[in-house]
Amino acid sequence: MSREFELNLEAFASLCKAIGHPARIKIIRHLKESERCICGELVKIVPLAQSTVSQHLKVLKQAGLIIGTVDGPRTCYCLDRHMLKQFKEMAARL
């Protein structure tokens, strides 16, 4: 296998792991549907504690699926649509 192919496999596996939780899928769906950056309302759509939602957001951000920008005391999150498109393309190649 080529080095590029191996890197693509690692990237794909990393993305799969990041979305491998129902709460994270719910967050991604909500961000996709809203088509805007969201600050505090993610805790309302995922019935989990604030700290747990923050941990899920951190995993999604580290995987590159979402972008977090600081807005005063809050962080606003948006879906990285380019990365989601890449994920879909990787999944289609399975």
PDB file of N, CA, C and O in Angstrom:
ATOM      1  N   MET A   1       0.831  -1.187   0.000  1.00  0.00           N
ATOM      2  CA  MET A   1       0.000   0.000   0.000  1.00  0.00           C
ATOM      3  C   MET A   1       0.869   1.241   0.000  1.00  0.00           C
ATOM      4  O   MET A   1       1.931   1.273   0.622  1.00  0.00           O
ATOM      5  N   SER A   2       0.409   2.259  -0.700  1.00  0.00           N
ATOM      6  CA  SER A   2       1.169   3.500  -0.749  1.00  0.00           C
ATOM      7  C   SER A   2       1.024   4.265   0.564  1.00  0.00           C
ATOM      8  O   SER A   2       0.076   4.062   1.322  1.00  0.00           O
ATOM      9  N   ARG A   3       1.978   5.138   0.808  1.00  0.00           N
ATOM     10  CA  ARG A   3       1.965   5.976   2.028  1.00  0.00           C
ATOM     11  C   ARG A   3       0.722   6.865   2.037  1.00  0.00           C
ATOM     12  O   ARG A   3       0.098   7.045   3.083  1.00  0.00           O
ATOM     13  N   GLU A   4       0.360   7.419   0.881  1.00  0.00           N
ATOM     14  CA  GLU A   4      -0.827   8.284   0.792  1.00  0.00           C
ATOM     15  C   GLU A   4      -2.093   7.501   1.148  1.00  0.00           C
ATOM     16  O   GLU A   4      -2.960   8.007   1.861  1.00  0.00           O
ATOM     17  N   PHE A   5      -2.194   6.273   0.652  1.00  0.00           N
ATOM     18  CA  PHE A   5      -3.346   5.428   0.942  1.00  0.00           C
ATOM     19  C   PHE A   5      -3.424   5.149   2.440  1.00  0.00           C
ATOM     20  O   PHE A   5      -4.503   5.195   3.032  1.00  0.00           O
ATOM     21  N   GLU A   6      -2.272   4.860   3.050  1.00  0.00           N
ATOM     22  CA  GLU A   6      -2.226   4.605   4.494  1.00  0.00           C
ATOM     23  C   GLU A   6      -2.679   5.829   5.281  1.00  0.00           C
ATOM     24  O   GLU A   6      -3.430   5.698   6.247  1.00  0.00           O
ATOM     25  N   LEU A   7      -2.232   7.022   4.878  1.00  0.00           N
ATOM     26  CA  LEU A   7      -2.650   8.248   5.556  1.00  0.00           C
ATOM     27  C   LEU A   7      -4.149   8.467   5.409  1.00  0.00           C
ATOM     28  O   LEU A   7      -4.806   8.904   6.354  1.00  0.00           O
ATOM     29  N   ASN A   8      -4.696   8.171   4.237  1.00  0.00           N
ATOM     30  CA  ASN A   8      -6.123   8.316   4.032  1.00  0.00           C
ATOM     31  C   ASN A   8      -6.903   7.356   4.926  1.00  0.00           C
ATOM     32  O   ASN A   8      -7.950   7.712   5.466  1.00  0.00           O
ATOM     33  N   LEU A   9      -6.386   6.139   5.078  1.00  0.00           N
ATOM     34  CA  LEU A   9      -7.031   5.170   5.963  1.00  0.00           C
ATOM     35  C   LEU A   9      -7.013   5.656   7.406  1.00  0.00           C
ATOM     36  O   LEU A   9      -8.008   5.533   8.121  1.00  0.00           O
ATOM     37  N   GLU A  10      -5.898   6.199   7.825  1.00  0.00           N
ATOM     38  CA  GLU A  10      -5.792   6.719   9.190  1.00  0.00           C
ATOM     39  C   GLU A  10      -6.728   7.895   9.395  1.00  0.00           C
ATOM     40  O   GLU A  10      -7.382   7.992  10.433  1.00  0.00           O
ATOM     41  N   ALA A  11      -6.800   8.786   8.423  1.00  0.00           N
ATOM     42  CA  ALA A  11      -7.696   9.947   8.520  1.00  0.00           C
ATOM     43  C   ALA A  11      -9.151   9.496   8.573  1.00  0.00           C
ATOM     44  O   ALA A  11      -9.938  10.013   9.365  1.00  0.00           O
ATOM     45  N   PHE A  12      -9.500   8.542   7.736  1.00  0.00           N
ATOM     46  CA  PHE A  12     -10.866   8.040   7.705  1.00  0.00           C
ATOM     47  C   PHE A  12     -11.219   7.361   9.025  1.00  0.00           C
ATOM     48  O   PHE A  12     -12.306   7.576   9.562  1.00  0.00           O
ATOM     49  N   ALA A  13     -10.319   6.552   9.544  1.00  0.00           N
ATOM     50  CA  ALA A  13     -10.561   5.872  10.822  1.00  0.00           C
ATOM     51  C   ALA A  13     -10.714   6.883  11.954  1.00  0.00           C
ATOM     52  O   ALA A  13     -11.550   6.703  12.840  1.00  0.00           O
ATOM     53  N   SER A  14      -9.922   7.930  11.927  1.00  0.00           N
ATOM     54  CA  SER A  14     -10.007   8.971  12.943  1.00  0.00           C
ATOM     55  C   SER A  14     -11.368   9.678  12.893  1.00  0.00           C
ATOM     56  O   SER A  14     -11.975   9.945  13.930  1.00  0.00           O
ATOM     57  N   LEU A  15     -11.833   9.975  11.689  1.00  0.00           N
ATOM     58  CA  LEU A  15     -13.140  10.613  11.544  1.00  0.00           C
ATOM     59  C   LEU A  15     -14.262   9.684  12.003  1.00  0.00           C
ATOM     60  O   LEU A  15     -15.212  10.120  12.654  1.00  0.00           O
ATOM     61  N   CYS A  16     -14.145   8.409  11.660  1.00  0.00           N
ATOM     62  CA  CYS A  16     -15.158   7.431  12.087  1.00  0.00           C
ATOM     63  C   CYS A  16     -15.215   7.348  13.607  1.00  0.00           C
ATOM     64  O   CYS A  16     -16.295   7.292  14.196  1.00  0.00           O
ATOM     65  N   LYS A  17     -14.062   7.341  14.225  1.00  0.00           N
ATOM     66  CA  LYS A  17     -14.013   7.289  15.683  1.00  0.00           C
ATOM     67  C   LYS A  17     -14.656   8.532  16.290  1.00  0.00           C
ATOM     68  O   LYS A  17     -15.362   8.444  17.295  1.00  0.00           O
ATOM     69  N   ALA A  18     -14.411   9.682  15.679  1.00  0.00           N
ATOM     70  CA  ALA A  18     -14.965  10.936  16.199  1.00  0.00           C
ATOM     71  C   ALA A  18     -16.489  10.960  16.128  1.00  0.00           C
ATOM     72  O   ALA A  18     -17.140  11.515  17.012  1.00  0.00           O
ATOM     73  N   ILE A  19     -17.054  10.372  15.097  1.00  0.00           N
ATOM     74  CA  ILE A  19     -18.517  10.397  14.996  1.00  0.00           C
ATOM     75  C   ILE A  19     -19.144   9.128  15.574  1.00  0.00           C
ATOM     76  O   ILE A  19     -20.344   8.898  15.420  1.00  0.00           O
ATOM     77  N   GLY A  20     -18.347   8.323  16.225  1.00  0.00           N
ATOM     78  CA  GLY A  20     -18.802   7.046  16.749  1.00  0.00           C
ATOM     79  C   GLY A  20     -19.586   7.120  18.046  1.00  0.00           C
ATOM     80  O   GLY A  20     -19.547   6.180  18.840  1.00  0.00           O
ATOM     81  N   HIS A  21     -20.285   8.199  18.275  1.00  0.00           N
ATOM     82  CA  HIS A  21     -21.122   8.338  19.465  1.00  0.00           C
ATOM     83  C   HIS A  21     -22.423   9.023  19.065  1.00  0.00           C
ATOM     84  O   HIS A  21     -22.390  10.004  18.322  1.00  0.00           O
ATOM     85  N   PRO A  22     -23.559   8.537  19.535  1.00  0.00           N
ATOM     86  CA  PRO A  22     -24.845   9.133  19.141  1.00  0.00           C
ATOM     87  C   PRO A  22     -24.951  10.640  19.421  1.00  0.00           C
ATOM     88  O   PRO A  22     -25.553  11.373  18.636  1.00  0.00           O
ATOM     89  N   ALA A  23     -24.376  11.096  20.520  1.00  0.00           N
ATOM     90  CA  ALA A  23     -24.437  12.529  20.835  1.00  0.00           C
ATOM     91  C   ALA A  23     -23.673  13.344  19.800  1.00  0.00           C
ATOM     92  O   ALA A  23     -24.106  14.435  19.429  1.00  0.00           O
ATOM     93  N   ARG A  24     -22.554  12.830  19.335  1.00  0.00           N
ATOM     94  CA  ARG A  24     -21.757  13.555  18.335  1.00  0.00           C
ATOM     95  C   ARG A  24     -22.474  13.587  16.996  1.00  0.00           C
ATOM     96  O   ARG A  24     -22.417  14.588  16.282  1.00  0.00           O
ATOM     97  N   ILE A  25     -23.145  12.503  16.657  1.00  0.00           N
ATOM     98  CA  ILE A  25     -23.928  12.492  15.422  1.00  0.00           C
ATOM     99  C   ILE A  25     -25.050  13.518  15.514  1.00  0.00           C
ATOM    100  O   ILE A  25     -25.332  14.230  14.551  1.00  0.00           O
ATOM    101  N   LYS A  26     -25.680  13.587  16.664  1.00  0.00           N
ATOM    102  CA  LYS A  26     -26.758  14.563  16.863  1.00  0.00           C
ATOM    103  C   LYS A  26     -26.228  15.997  16.736  1.00  0.00           C
ATOM    104  O   LYS A  26     -26.886  16.854  16.145  1.00  0.00           O
ATOM    105  N   ILE A  27     -25.064  16.250  17.280  1.00  0.00           N
ATOM    106  CA  ILE A  27     -24.449  17.578  17.178  1.00  0.00           C
ATOM    107  C   ILE A  27     -24.159  17.913  15.720  1.00  0.00           C
ATOM    108  O   ILE A  27     -24.471  19.012  15.261  1.00  0.00           O
ATOM    109  N   ILE A  28     -23.571  16.981  14.998  1.00  0.00           N
ATOM    110  CA  ILE A  28     -23.249  17.208  13.586  1.00  0.00           C
ATOM    111  C   ILE A  28     -24.524  17.473  12.788  1.00  0.00           C
ATOM    112  O   ILE A  28     -24.569  18.402  11.982  1.00  0.00           O
ATOM    113  N   ARG A  29     -25.542  16.673  13.005  1.00  0.00           N
ATOM    114  CA  ARG A  29     -26.815  16.881  12.291  1.00  0.00           C
ATOM    115  C   ARG A  29     -27.396  18.261  12.571  1.00  0.00           C
ATOM    116  O   ARG A  29     -27.862  18.950  11.664  1.00  0.00           O
ATOM    117  N   HIS A  30     -27.359  18.655  13.846  1.00  0.00           N
ATOM    118  CA  HIS A  30     -27.906  19.962  14.211  1.00  0.00           C
ATOM    119  C   HIS A  30     -27.119  21.093  13.542  1.00  0.00           C
ATOM    120  O   HIS A  30     -27.710  22.037  13.018  1.00  0.00           O
ATOM    121  N   LEU A  31     -25.804  20.997  13.560  1.00  0.00           N
ATOM    122  CA  LEU A  31     -24.987  22.029  12.927  1.00  0.00           C
ATOM    123  C   LEU A  31     -25.213  22.051  11.413  1.00  0.00           C
ATOM    124  O   LEU A  31     -25.210  23.117  10.799  1.00  0.00           O
ATOM    125  N   LYS A  32     -25.406  20.890  10.821  1.00  0.00           N
ATOM    126  CA  LYS A  32     -25.651  20.812   9.377  1.00  0.00           C
ATOM    127  C   LYS A  32     -26.984  21.458   9.018  1.00  0.00           C
ATOM    128  O   LYS A  32     -27.077  22.200   8.041  1.00  0.00           O
ATOM    129  N   GLU A  33     -28.001  21.178   9.801  1.00  0.00           N
ATOM    130  CA  GLU A  33     -29.331  21.728   9.533  1.00  0.00           C
ATOM    131  C   GLU A  33     -29.409  23.225   9.788  1.00  0.00           C
ATOM    132  O   GLU A  33     -30.118  23.935   9.075  1.00  0.00           O
ATOM    133  N   SER A  34     -28.702  23.710  10.781  1.00  0.00           N
ATOM    134  CA  SER A  34     -28.812  25.124  11.149  1.00  0.00           C
ATOM    135  C   SER A  34     -28.055  26.038  10.194  1.00  0.00           C
ATOM    136  O   SER A  34     -28.411  27.207  10.043  1.00  0.00           O
ATOM    137  N   GLU A  35     -27.020  25.518   9.550  1.00  0.00           N
ATOM    138  CA  GLU A  35     -26.218  26.276   8.582  1.00  0.00           C
ATOM    139  C   GLU A  35     -25.691  27.605   9.126  1.00  0.00           C
ATOM    140  O   GLU A  35     -25.547  28.578   8.386  1.00  0.00           O
ATOM    141  N   ARG A  36     -25.409  27.627  10.419  1.00  0.00           N
ATOM    142  CA  ARG A  36     -24.830  28.817  11.033  1.00  0.00           C
ATOM    143  C   ARG A  36     -24.034  28.389  12.253  1.00  0.00           C
ATOM    144  O   ARG A  36     -24.103  27.236  12.679  1.00  0.00           O
ATOM    145  N   CYS A  37     -23.288  29.310  12.802  1.00  0.00           N
ATOM    146  CA  CYS A  37     -22.540  29.007  14.013  1.00  0.00           C
ATOM    147  C   CYS A  37     -23.469  29.080  15.223  1.00  0.00           C
ATOM    148  O   CYS A  37     -24.357  29.929  15.299  1.00  0.00           O
ATOM    149  N   ILE A  38     -23.243  28.177  16.152  1.00  0.00           N
ATOM    150  CA  ILE A  38     -24.101  28.059  17.324  1.00  0.00           C
ATOM    151  C   ILE A  38     -23.239  28.128  18.571  1.00  0.00           C
ATOM    152  O   ILE A  38     -22.189  27.491  18.656  1.00  0.00           O
ATOM    153  N   CYS A  39     -23.695  28.908  19.532  1.00  0.00           N
ATOM    154  CA  CYS A  39     -22.939  28.999  20.777  1.00  0.00           C
ATOM    155  C   CYS A  39     -23.545  28.129  21.864  1.00  0.00           C
ATOM    156  O   CYS A  39     -23.138  26.976  22.008  1.00  0.00           O
ATOM    157  N   GLY A  40     -24.483  28.623  22.619  1.00  0.00           N
ATOM    158  CA  GLY A  40     -24.967  27.923  23.796  1.00  0.00           C
ATOM    159  C   GLY A  40     -26.049  26.895  23.586  1.00  0.00           C
ATOM    160  O   GLY A  40     -26.304  26.096  24.487  1.00  0.00           O
ATOM    161  N   GLU A  41     -26.691  26.877  22.453  1.00  0.00           N
ATOM    162  CA  GLU A  41     -27.869  26.025  22.314  1.00  0.00           C
ATOM    163  C   GLU A  41     -27.579  24.543  22.107  1.00  0.00           C
ATOM    164  O   GLU A  41     -28.510  23.738  22.143  1.00  0.00           O
ATOM    165  N   LEU A  42     -26.343  24.160  21.896  1.00  0.00           N
ATOM    166  CA  LEU A  42     -26.038  22.736  21.700  1.00  0.00           C
ATOM    167  C   LEU A  42     -26.347  21.913  22.945  1.00  0.00           C
ATOM    168  O   LEU A  42     -26.701  20.739  22.839  1.00  0.00           O
ATOM    169  N   VAL A  43     -26.218  22.511  24.109  1.00  0.00           N
ATOM    170  CA  VAL A  43     -26.535  21.794  25.349  1.00  0.00           C
ATOM    171  C   VAL A  43     -28.025  21.479  25.400  1.00  0.00           C
ATOM    172  O   VAL A  43     -28.428  20.483  26.000  1.00  0.00           O
ATOM    173  N   LYS A  44     -28.839  22.315  24.780  1.00  0.00           N
ATOM    174  CA  LYS A  44     -30.285  22.092  24.785  1.00  0.00           C
ATOM    175  C   LYS A  44     -30.702  20.943  23.875  1.00  0.00           C
ATOM    176  O   LYS A  44     -31.694  20.268  24.151  1.00  0.00           O
ATOM    177  N   ILE A  45     -29.964  20.712  22.799  1.00  0.00           N
ATOM    178  CA  ILE A  45     -30.371  19.660  21.853  1.00  0.00           C
ATOM    179  C   ILE A  45     -29.810  18.288  22.204  1.00  0.00           C
ATOM    180  O   ILE A  45     -30.318  17.268  21.738  1.00  0.00           O
ATOM    181  N   VAL A  46     -28.770  18.260  23.019  1.00  0.00           N
ATOM    182  CA  VAL A  46     -28.183  16.995  23.465  1.00  0.00           C
ATOM    183  C   VAL A  46     -28.459  16.887  24.964  1.00  0.00           C
ATOM    184  O   VAL A  46     -27.931  17.682  25.742  1.00  0.00           O
ATOM    185  N   PRO A  47     -29.268  15.927  25.377  1.00  0.00           N
ATOM    186  CA  PRO A  47     -29.657  15.846  26.788  1.00  0.00           C
ATOM    187  C   PRO A  47     -28.546  15.318  27.705  1.00  0.00           C
ATOM    188  O   PRO A  47     -28.682  14.279  28.350  1.00  0.00           O
ATOM    189  N   LEU A  48     -27.453  16.067  27.736  1.00  0.00           N
ATOM    190  CA  LEU A  48     -26.308  15.692  28.557  1.00  0.00           C
ATOM    191  C   LEU A  48     -25.825  16.908  29.326  1.00  0.00           C
ATOM    192  O   LEU A  48     -26.196  18.038  29.007  1.00  0.00           O
ATOM    193  N   ALA A  49     -25.013  16.683  30.321  1.00  0.00           N
ATOM    194  CA  ALA A  49     -24.435  17.778  31.101  1.00  0.00           C
ATOM    195  C   ALA A  49     -23.543  18.645  30.219  1.00  0.00           C
ATOM    196  O   ALA A  49     -22.977  18.172  29.233  1.00  0.00           O
ATOM    197  N   GLN A  50     -23.427  19.906  30.582  1.00  0.00           N
ATOM    198  CA  GLN A  50     -22.599  20.857  29.838  1.00  0.00           C
ATOM    199  C   GLN A  50     -21.180  20.327  29.648  1.00  0.00           C
ATOM    200  O   GLN A  50     -20.620  20.430  28.557  1.00  0.00           O
ATOM    201  N   SER A  51     -20.603  19.766  30.696  1.00  0.00           N
ATOM    202  CA  SER A  51     -19.224  19.269  30.605  1.00  0.00           C
ATOM    203  C   SER A  51     -19.109  18.106  29.621  1.00  0.00           C
ATOM    204  O   SER A  51     -18.103  17.977  28.924  1.00  0.00           O
ATOM    205  N   THR A  52     -20.131  17.267  29.564  1.00  0.00           N
ATOM    206  CA  THR A  52     -20.123  16.136  28.639  1.00  0.00           C
ATOM    207  C   THR A  52     -20.260  16.615  27.204  1.00  0.00           C
ATOM    208  O   THR A  52     -19.575  16.117  26.311  1.00  0.00           O
ATOM    209  N   VAL A  53     -21.144  17.582  26.982  1.00  0.00           N
ATOM    210  CA  VAL A  53     -21.303  18.159  25.640  1.00  0.00           C
ATOM    211  C   VAL A  53     -19.990  18.814  25.216  1.00  0.00           C
ATOM    212  O   VAL A  53     -19.568  18.673  24.068  1.00  0.00           O
ATOM    213  N   SER A  54     -19.355  19.518  26.124  1.00  0.00           N
ATOM    214  CA  SER A  54     -18.067  20.157  25.823  1.00  0.00           C
ATOM    215  C   SER A  54     -17.027  19.131  25.414  1.00  0.00           C
ATOM    216  O   SER A  54     -16.239  19.380  24.502  1.00  0.00           O
ATOM    217  N   GLN A  55     -17.012  17.983  26.072  1.00  0.00           N
ATOM    218  CA  GLN A  55     -16.055  16.928  25.716  1.00  0.00           C
ATOM    219  C   GLN A  55     -16.344  16.390  24.319  1.00  0.00           C
ATOM    220  O   GLN A  55     -15.417  16.155  23.544  1.00  0.00           O
ATOM    221  N   HIS A  56     -17.620  16.192  23.990  1.00  0.00           N
ATOM    222  CA  HIS A  56     -17.976  15.720  22.645  1.00  0.00           C
ATOM    223  C   HIS A  56     -17.571  16.761  21.591  1.00  0.00           C
ATOM    224  O   HIS A  56     -17.068  16.404  20.526  1.00  0.00           O
ATOM    225  N   LEU A  57     -17.791  18.034  21.889  1.00  0.00           N
ATOM    226  CA  LEU A  57     -17.399  19.098  20.962  1.00  0.00           C
ATOM    227  C   LEU A  57     -15.884  19.103  20.761  1.00  0.00           C
ATOM    228  O   LEU A  57     -15.402  19.321  19.650  1.00  0.00           O
ATOM    229  N   LYS A  58     -15.150  18.868  21.822  1.00  0.00           N
ATOM    230  CA  LYS A  58     -13.691  18.825  21.734  1.00  0.00           C
ATOM    231  C   LYS A  58     -13.235  17.710  20.798  1.00  0.00           C
ATOM    232  O   LYS A  58     -12.334  17.915  19.985  1.00  0.00           O
ATOM    233  N   VAL A  59     -13.846  16.537  20.905  1.00  0.00           N
ATOM    234  CA  VAL A  59     -13.486  15.401  20.043  1.00  0.00           C
ATOM    235  C   VAL A  59     -13.779  15.737  18.581  1.00  0.00           C
ATOM    236  O   VAL A  59     -12.960  15.476  17.700  1.00  0.00           O
ATOM    237  N   LEU A  60     -14.952  16.318  18.332  1.00  0.00           N
ATOM    238  CA  LEU A  60     -15.326  16.676  16.959  1.00  0.00           C
ATOM    239  C   LEU A  60     -14.396  17.750  16.392  1.00  0.00           C
ATOM    240  O   LEU A  60     -14.043  17.720  15.213  1.00  0.00           O
ATOM    241  N   LYS A  61     -14.012  18.681  17.233  1.00  0.00           N
ATOM    242  CA  LYS A  61     -13.105  19.749  16.796  1.00  0.00           C
ATOM    243  C   LYS A  61     -11.713  19.189  16.499  1.00  0.00           C
ATOM    244  O   LYS A  61     -11.100  19.562  15.500  1.00  0.00           O
ATOM    245  N   GLN A  62     -11.218  18.312  17.344  1.00  0.00           N
ATOM    246  CA  GLN A  62      -9.900  17.711  17.124  1.00  0.00           C
ATOM    247  C   GLN A  62      -9.872  16.896  15.836  1.00  0.00           C
ATOM    248  O   GLN A  62      -8.840  16.816  15.171  1.00  0.00           O
ATOM    249  N   ALA A  63     -11.003  16.292  15.486  1.00  0.00           N
ATOM    250  CA  ALA A  63     -11.089  15.508  14.250  1.00  0.00           C
ATOM    251  C   ALA A  63     -11.235  16.404  13.026  1.00  0.00           C
ATOM    252  O   ALA A  63     -11.100  15.942  11.893  1.00  0.00           O
ATOM    253  N   GLY A  64     -11.511  17.682  13.255  1.00  0.00           N
ATOM    254  CA  GLY A  64     -11.655  18.617  12.144  1.00  0.00           C
ATOM    255  C   GLY A  64     -13.058  18.700  11.570  1.00  0.00           C
ATOM    256  O   GLY A  64     -13.271  19.349  10.547  1.00  0.00           O
ATOM    257  N   LEU A  65     -14.019  18.049  12.218  1.00  0.00           N
ATOM    258  CA  LEU A  65     -15.388  18.066  11.701  1.00  0.00           C
ATOM    259  C   LEU A  65     -16.140  19.352  12.038  1.00  0.00           C
ATOM    260  O   LEU A  65     -17.078  19.731  11.337  1.00  0.00           O
ATOM    261  N   ILE A  66     -15.728  20.013  13.105  1.00  0.00           N
ATOM    262  CA  ILE A  66     -16.338  21.290  13.457  1.00  0.00           C
ATOM    263  C   ILE A  66     -15.251  22.326  13.709  1.00  0.00           C
ATOM    264  O   ILE A  66     -14.092  22.000  13.969  1.00  0.00           O
ATOM    265  N   ILE A  67     -15.662  23.568  13.625  1.00  0.00           N
ATOM    266  CA  ILE A  67     -14.770  24.689  13.869  1.00  0.00           C
ATOM    267  C   ILE A  67     -15.337  25.447  15.057  1.00  0.00           C
ATOM    268  O   ILE A  67     -16.536  25.721  15.103  1.00  0.00           O
ATOM    269  N   GLY A  68     -14.498  25.785  16.006  1.00  0.00           N
ATOM    270  CA  GLY A  68     -14.933  26.552  17.166  1.00  0.00           C
ATOM    271  C   GLY A  68     -14.234  27.899  17.186  1.00  0.00           C
ATOM    272  O   GLY A  68     -13.007  27.976  17.127  1.00  0.00           O
ATOM    273  N   THR A  69     -15.027  28.962  17.270  1.00  0.00           N
ATOM    274  CA  THR A  69     -14.457  30.300  17.351  1.00  0.00           C
ATOM    275  C   THR A  69     -14.910  30.952  18.649  1.00  0.00           C
ATOM    276  O   THR A  69     -16.071  30.833  19.041  1.00  0.00           O
ATOM    277  N   VAL A  70     -14.006  31.628  19.300  1.00  0.00           N
ATOM    278  CA  VAL A  70     -14.296  32.272  20.569  1.00  0.00           C
ATOM    279  C   VAL A  70     -15.018  33.580  20.301  1.00  0.00           C
ATOM    280  O   VAL A  70     -14.585  34.395  19.486  1.00  0.00           O
ATOM    281  N   ASP A  71     -16.137  33.765  21.009  1.00  0.00           N
ATOM    282  CA  ASP A  71     -16.946  34.979  20.908  1.00  0.00           C
ATOM    283  C   ASP A  71     -17.186  35.463  22.327  1.00  0.00           C
ATOM    284  O   ASP A  71     -18.190  35.119  22.949  1.00  0.00           O
ATOM    285  N   GLY A  72     -16.252  36.268  22.835  1.00  0.00           N
ATOM    286  CA  GLY A  72     -16.335  36.709  24.221  1.00  0.00           C
ATOM    287  C   GLY A  72     -16.140  35.521  25.139  1.00  0.00           C
ATOM    288  O   GLY A  72     -15.171  34.775  24.998  1.00  0.00           O
ATOM    289  N   PRO A  73     -17.063  35.338  26.089  1.00  0.00           N
ATOM    290  CA  PRO A  73     -16.929  34.206  27.011  1.00  0.00           C
ATOM    291  C   PRO A  73     -17.423  32.877  26.430  1.00  0.00           C
ATOM    292  O   PRO A  73     -17.307  31.835  27.075  1.00  0.00           O
ATOM    293  N   ARG A  74     -17.971  32.916  25.215  1.00  0.00           N
ATOM    294  CA  ARG A  74     -18.541  31.712  24.604  1.00  0.00           C
ATOM    295  C   ARG A  74     -17.698  31.252  23.423  1.00  0.00           C
ATOM    296  O   ARG A  74     -16.911  32.008  22.855  1.00  0.00           O
ATOM    297  N   THR A  75     -17.891  29.987  23.076  1.00  0.00           N
ATOM    298  CA  THR A  75     -17.309  29.451  21.853  1.00  0.00           C
ATOM    299  C   THR A  75     -18.453  29.081  20.935  1.00  0.00           C
ATOM    300  O   THR A  75     -19.375  28.370  21.334  1.00  0.00           O
ATOM    301  N   CYS A  76     -18.395  29.564  19.710  1.00  0.00           N
ATOM    302  CA  CYS A  76     -19.429  29.250  18.724  1.00  0.00           C
ATOM    303  C   CYS A  76     -18.900  28.167  17.791  1.00  0.00           C
ATOM    304  O   CYS A  76     -17.741  28.197  17.376  1.00  0.00           O
ATOM    305  N   TYR A  77     -19.760  27.218  17.472  1.00  0.00           N
ATOM    306  CA  TYR A  77     -19.350  26.075  16.666  1.00  0.00           C
ATOM    307  C   TYR A  77     -20.085  26.040  15.338  1.00  0.00           C
ATOM    308  O   TYR A  77     -21.283  26.314  15.259  1.00  0.00           O
ATOM    309  N   CYS A  78     -19.339  25.697  14.298  1.00  0.00           N
ATOM    310  CA  CYS A  78     -19.880  25.520  12.951  1.00  0.00           C
ATOM    311  C   CYS A  78     -19.364  24.195  12.407  1.00  0.00           C
ATOM    312  O   CYS A  78     -18.300  23.715  12.798  1.00  0.00           O
ATOM    313  N   LEU A  79     -20.124  23.628  11.514  1.00  0.00           N
ATOM    314  CA  LEU A  79     -19.711  22.416  10.838  1.00  0.00           C
ATOM    315  C   LEU A  79     -18.678  22.774   9.771  1.00  0.00           C
ATOM    316  O   LEU A  79     -18.864  23.736   9.025  1.00  0.00           O
ATOM    317  N   ASP A  80     -17.605  22.014   9.697  1.00  0.00           N
ATOM    318  CA  ASP A  80     -16.638  22.194   8.620  1.00  0.00           C
ATOM    319  C   ASP A  80     -17.144  21.369   7.432  1.00  0.00           C
ATOM    320  O   ASP A  80     -16.872  20.173   7.331  1.00  0.00           O
ATOM    321  N   ARG A  81     -17.866  22.016   6.559  1.00  0.00           N
ATOM    322  CA  ARG A  81     -18.523  21.326   5.449  1.00  0.00           C
ATOM    323  C   ARG A  81     -17.520  20.684   4.484  1.00  0.00           C
ATOM    324  O   ARG A  81     -17.816  19.656   3.874  1.00  0.00           O
ATOM    325  N   HIS A  82     -16.354  21.278   4.348  1.00  0.00           N
ATOM    326  CA  HIS A  82     -15.323  20.692   3.490  1.00  0.00           C
ATOM    327  C   HIS A  82     -14.870  19.338   4.056  1.00  0.00           C
ATOM    328  O   HIS A  82     -14.728  18.365   3.316  1.00  0.00           O
ATOM    329  N   MET A  83     -14.648  19.290   5.361  1.00  0.00           N
ATOM    330  CA  MET A  83     -14.218  18.037   5.992  1.00  0.00           C
ATOM    331  C   MET A  83     -15.335  16.998   5.916  1.00  0.00           C
ATOM    332  O   MET A  83     -15.066  15.817   5.697  1.00  0.00           O
ATOM    333  N   LEU A  84     -16.581  17.425   6.095  1.00  0.00           N
ATOM    334  CA  LEU A  84     -17.698  16.482   5.987  1.00  0.00           C
ATOM    335  C   LEU A  84     -17.785  15.917   4.574  1.00  0.00           C
ATOM    336  O   LEU A  84     -18.082  14.736   4.389  1.00  0.00           O
ATOM    337  N   LYS A  85     -17.526  16.759   3.582  1.00  0.00           N
ATOM    338  CA  LYS A  85     -17.525  16.296   2.190  1.00  0.00           C
ATOM    339  C   LYS A  85     -16.417  15.275   1.973  1.00  0.00           C
ATOM    340  O   LYS A  85     -16.626  14.258   1.310  1.00  0.00           O
ATOM    341  N   GLN A  86     -15.245  15.541   2.525  1.00  0.00           N
ATOM    342  CA  GLN A  86     -14.135  14.591   2.408  1.00  0.00           C
ATOM    343  C   GLN A  86     -14.487  13.259   3.065  1.00  0.00           C
ATOM    344  O   GLN A  86     -14.180  12.195   2.527  1.00  0.00           O
ATOM    345  N   PHE A  87     -15.131  13.322   4.226  1.00  0.00           N
ATOM    346  CA  PHE A  87     -15.537  12.104   4.911  1.00  0.00           C
ATOM    347  C   PHE A  87     -16.504  11.299   4.046  1.00  0.00           C
ATOM    348  O   PHE A  87     -16.372  10.081   3.927  1.00  0.00           O
ATOM    349  N   LYS A  88     -17.471  11.980   3.448  1.00  0.00           N
ATOM    350  CA  LYS A  88     -18.439  11.307   2.588  1.00  0.00           C
ATOM    351  C   LYS A  88     -17.741  10.646   1.396  1.00  0.00           C
ATOM    352  O   LYS A  88     -18.098   9.535   1.002  1.00  0.00           O
ATOM    353  N   GLU A  89     -16.759  11.323   0.832  1.00  0.00           N
ATOM    354  CA  GLU A  89     -16.018  10.764  -0.292  1.00  0.00           C
ATOM    355  C   GLU A  89     -15.215   9.540   0.129  1.00  0.00           C
ATOM    356  O   GLU A  89     -15.140   8.555  -0.605  1.00  0.00           O
ATOM    357  N   MET A  90     -14.615   9.610   1.314  1.00  0.00           N
ATOM    358  CA  MET A  90     -13.848   8.458   1.829  1.00  0.00           C
ATOM    359  C   MET A  90     -14.788   7.270   2.053  1.00  0.00           C
ATOM    360  O   MET A  90     -14.455   6.135   1.712  1.00  0.00           O
ATOM    361  N   ALA A  91     -15.957   7.539   2.626  1.00  0.00           N
ATOM    362  CA  ALA A  91     -16.925   6.467   2.906  1.00  0.00           C
ATOM    363  C   ALA A  91     -17.420   5.840   1.601  1.00  0.00           C
ATOM    364  O   ALA A  91     -17.647   4.632   1.540  1.00  0.00           O
ATOM    365  N   ALA A  92     -17.584   6.646   0.573  1.00  0.00           N
ATOM    366  CA  ALA A  92     -18.058   6.140  -0.712  1.00  0.00           C
ATOM    367  C   ALA A  92     -17.054   5.200  -1.358  1.00  0.00           C
ATOM    368  O   ALA A  92     -17.425   4.345  -2.163  1.00  0.00           O
ATOM    369  N   ARG A  93     -15.771   5.358  -1.005  1.00  0.00           N
ATOM    370  CA  ARG A  93     -14.725   4.507  -1.583  1.00  0.00           C
ATOM    371  C   ARG A  93     -14.572   3.160  -0.882  1.00  0.00           C
ATOM    372  O   ARG A  93     -13.745   2.347  -1.294  1.00  0.00           O
ATOM    373  N   LEU A  94     -15.343   2.911   0.153  1.00  0.00           N
ATOM    374  CA  LEU A  94     -15.223   1.641   0.884  1.00  0.00           C
ATOM    375  C   LEU A  94     -15.590   0.460   0.002  1.00  0.00           C
ATOM    376  O   LEU A  94     -15.546  -0.685   0.453  1.00  0.00           O
TER     377      LEU A  94
END
